[in-house]
């Protein structure tokens, strides 16, 4: 396999990992965030922030927050892996 072909495979693998990282951010952070701000389980917008907080609202907020944190950590790890893979490109 020539140098150009090997470099192209390296770039494709890095692109693949970056695309999965983007998917993690969208599915694991953006969607729960939009779900949280759009309505609560009782279909009342931003009930958690406007009215007194209940234990169920706090648990829901905590769960969404943890999912978002894990999504950002996972995306960061995948992006770091993609950066390391790109270091293998030969001139």
N, C-alpha and C positions, 0 to 999 in steps of 0.2 A: 504494500500500500504506500502510495506516495505521500510526501509531506503535506501537500494541499488537501488530499483526502482525509488525512489524519486530523489536520487542523479543522476541517469542516465538521468532522464527527465530534470533536471537542466542543465546537461552538454550538452544535445541535444539542448536545447533552446539557450545556450550561443554559441554553434557552429553555429546554424542557424543565429544568429545575426552577428557573425563574418564573415560568408560567404556572407551575404548581404553587409557588409562593404567592403569586397574585391571586390564584384561586382560593388559597387559605385566607388571605386578607378579606376577599369579597364574601366568601361563605362563612368564615368564622368571626369576622369583626363587623363588616358593614351591614350584613343582613340582620344580625341580632340587635345592632344599634338602631337601625331603622325600625325594627319590630318594637323595640322598647319605647322609642319616642312617638310612635304612631298611636299606640293604645295599650292599655293594660288588659288583664284578663276580663275585666268588667266593661271593656270597650270605652273607657274614659281617658281622654288624652292626658298624658303626663300626670296621672293621678299620684304617682309616687312623689313628685316634687311639690305639687300644689296642696294636697290635703295632708292630714296626719298619716304617717307611715304605719303600715301594718306589718306584721311579721312575714306574711306571704309576699308583700311587695318587696320587702328587703331581701328575702331569699331569691326572688326572681331577679332582682337587680344584681345580687352577688353572683348568681349563676351566669348571667349574661356577661358580667365583668370578667369572670374567670375564663369563659370561652374566648372572649376577645384577647385576653392576655396570652392564652395558649396559642391562639392563631397568630399573633404578632411574633411570639417566640419561634414558632414553627417556620413562619415566613422568613425570619431573620436567619435561622439555621440553614434553610434551603438556599437563600441568597449567598450566604457565606460559602456554602459548598460550591455553588456555581462560580463564585469568584476564584476559589482555589483551583477548580477545574480549568478555568481560563488561563491560569498561570502556566499550564502545560503546553500552550501553543508554541510551536517552533517557528523561528524566523526563516 
